Amino acid sequence: MTDTASARDDTEGGQQGAPLVIFTPSGRRGHVAAGTTVLDAARALGVDLDSVCGGRGICSRCQITPSFGEFPKHGVTATPDALSPWNAVEERYRSKRGLRAGRRLGCQARIMGDVVIDVPPESQVHKQVVRKRAEVRAVTMAPPIRLHYVEVAQPDMHDPSGDLERLKAALSQQWGIKGAQADFAILADLQQTLRKGDWKVTVALHMGDSRQPGQIVGLWPGFFEGPVYGLAIDLGSTTIAAHLCDMQSGEVLASSGAMNPQIRFGEDLMSRVSYAMMNEGGAAEMTRAVREGLNGLCADLIGEADIAADHVLEAVIVCNPVMHHLLLGIDPYELGQAPFALATADALNLCAADLELDSIPQAARLYILPCIAGHVGADAAAVALSEAPHKSDELMLVVDVGTNAEILLGNRERLLACSSPTGPAFEGAQISSGQRAAPGAIERVRIDPATKEPRFKVIGCDLWSDEPGFAEATRATGITGICGSGIIELVAEMRLAGIVDASGLIGSAAQTGSDRCIIDGRTHAYLVWDGSDGADRPGDRPGTGRITVTNRDIREIQMAKAALYSGARLLMDRFGTDRVGSIRLAGAFGAHISPRHAMILGMIPDCPLERVSSAGNAAGTGARIALLNIDARREIEALVRRIDKVETAIEPRFQEHFVNASAIPNAVEPFPILRSIVDLPDVSFNTGKDGASGRAARRRRR
């Protein structure tokens, strides 16, 4: 490796005066020598940044997007001169092949100061696996769009009127549809379409309800029987998932996902609110980013399904409150402080032009589900629509696990909701060997309690690491890191094997009897995989070195799981119960969590494991239901008005539950069902001066 490529991971302490570079979405960060190219810095820090031409500025695989401004979460202020000026190689590439505004070539841009750099999906070797598929679900069809064939009277000099007015008259006379409206976008092609069809046309009419007249959203010459299409979009803080559906049959024609490009402004929601507060024009910048991401994803889906874009006439969007405001172009400032006031909580009926979604017709209708509260958004409303806890006879807990967990608890009698700031640790961020779900990432783990030896599976391979053929099967991807489901299982397995104690401390080799427990500064780490051979070469595949779990990683998981559990426990307090009948784990991440390991960690309340199940991408399913059934929209609008909202930020017992839930599984809650099926070792690795044992510490906490 060249001298300019040398770097140190920031967790080890930075080089005096050397610029700090932070890569998103991986979260990898480190100090590099001034003048280091972004590509060399990425290689040195194990960041997944592609390059085919070897840094000659030919292939463009290493495109990156720098972000400038104040980043309180990262503790840096990035100025435009943090990267070297635009050079002749980049100018030549842009003039010949084009380069998106704001992009730089990583092999040409040199790091001169502290900077935050986003690596877009197309520049990553190992593409993100956005696991938000369309769940199999029978949906009662009541689509809001209907097709109507009409014959329109031709213009008459003796009775002059506009083409649109005569089209409306035809709808009234031939279909009994009175008062139809048309957005400005329809007028552009109206006259040409009428004449092309010899005054016979098919009208796509969006039928709202008694509060709204029908809206003309599409027009075809002659007789057209469809199909027409709609998009169900789950706009998350980390990922965006969308499903393209046939609006007449309900069939899902294509599903896809992408990273939310806003990640470069902050992985968690409050970081993005802070960015908007501390950088003039920051909110508008994030609005542009997310709208571009939506447009790109929608265009990809339309291309994958090989349909005409002008046949996509409807979209439903669900999102959390901060994403809701940023999508709409509303500054989220008020959501960053009590009382967390929304600009509007009602459902919204818009058109594509309102949000600059130019990948679909500008007259296409957009429906955004209502928000429940300042921190409980339209995505939680979609989960309620999908899982219907308000129709359950037993008490159901629904947890949408993500960067900001949204939690519902209820039955036919009552429904409660809250959100809890779990942070990005469950996504693999802020974890030393963490990464997002991609081929090569460890996703399942088992540790032998006697030998303390691990075995694991990685995304993209069906074999366990101790099975014949594993090395060959993973040669193309390597073992690149640990994703969210993998870190959950790892920490739980370490607790089961006696490698980590209830307080979250990793034991030494002497205490655990395993040489895999290695010294890591003042604490210890557990060695999961050692793929290093002692060499350090330019162009090495990221993540092929040692993969460990550190005590800092354990702390990150403890904080995340404690926040999630505390939110659920707070709702149980409000409901007046210590038990739930069933638990549904929702979200792309929730779908891949092992219920057993989640309960060992204390992420969720004690419950029979057979009553804990995955709801898959419930928010996406709720969006699809609302897309295909207009009556479901009225149902969720009515339900949201009667949900009891609990604000965790002002509940005094939240902190009490949080402290107790920081232990693994819990310092106070007995978890009798869990302890009847697993044996948690009673070990303590606290070697402080007081010599307090695990039992003594637990007594003090009580």
HUTAVEN-V300656 format. One line per field, one symbol per residue. psi: psi as a letter, one per 40 degrees, with the letter a starting at -180 (. if undefined). A space follows every 50 residues. Layout:
# HUTAVEN-V300656
psi = ???
This chain:
# HUTAVEN-V300656
psi = hideeiihhdeehihheiihhhhiedeiiihihhehidddddddefhghi hdeffefddeefhihihiahgddefihhideeiiihidddddddddeihi heiihdedhiheihihhhhideehdhihhhggihihhhhhhgiehihhhi hhhiihdeghiiddddddddddddeehifiihidddddedddddddefeh ihhhhhhcaeehiihheihihahheaiiiihhhhgiddihiihhihedde hhdiiiiiiheedeehdidddddddddehheddddddddddddddddddd ddddefihdeeheiihhiiidddddddefhheddeeiiffhidieiihha idddefgeeiideiihhhiiidadehadddddddddefdeeidihhhhhh hadhhhhihaaddihiiiihgdaedeeeiehdfiiihihehheiihhhdd eehiiiiiheheiideiheddddedddiheahadddddddddddddefdi adeehhiidddefheehihgbeaiihhdhgeieeigiieihieeahhihi ddddddddddddddddddddddddefieiidihhhiiddddehhdddddd dfdiihihdeehiheagddddddddddehdddddddddddeehhhhhdde hdedddddddedihdiddhdfdddeeeihhhgihehfidefhiddddddd d.
